[in-house]
Amino acid sequence: MCADDTIARISDRFARRDRSPLARRYDLVDRANLFLVHGQERAFLRTLVREGAWPLGARRILDVGCGSGHFLRWLGALGAEPEACHGVDISVERLERARQLAPHHHHQLIDGHHLPFPDAHFDLVVQRTVFTSLDTADLRQALAAEMRRVLRPEGLMLWYDIAVPNPWNPDLRPLASGDVRALFPGMQIRLERVSLLPPLARLVAPWSLAACHLLETLPFLRGHLWGVLRHG
């Protein structure tokens, strides 16, 4: 199967999920999803402050796999300059929605292998649950190399992705810490497990968010890797 066919298949899978009843679990009114999103946001803010990347100001930001642009709009609310916010995705439908909601941001369609930006262009490059949706090693390696290429020498790359298998979603390809390090050889990488396992969060959150916070303190119940990557 050629690269274009692979991207088309993945994009079609996203489109089918967006049209299915399962899409409701990614709505912010869903208590489990809201709990997980807020956890990501807290980790992101802690990292920005710790790594000296706060405030955002005019730092150039790239959201790889931006979808409908929620994350970039959140960054705008945190003070990121609109002209500095860039998002790329392989889904035409999701990008159209992103442009409607934030026409002042920059959104571009990509082929999954190349990023249409110069070398060392961004201060901050972010990917969230993108790589586990890429089901070929070549595609993951190509995108990782492109993310590294467009990151400035003093820039910061943030990684958030699934680390454990989900038996209810066989399309996902979890990546352990060794997989991440293999994708970005020579980079300085700090990884930690975060986020309550989503199936468990969906079971518990409708009854008690406090219980979700308590369960999330147990490392073996965390299902994602949060990573901070810098050029070596």
Order of alpha helices (4+ residues) and beta strands (2+ residues): alpha-alpha-beta-alpha-beta-alpha-beta-beta-alpha-beta-alpha-beta-alpha-alpha-beta
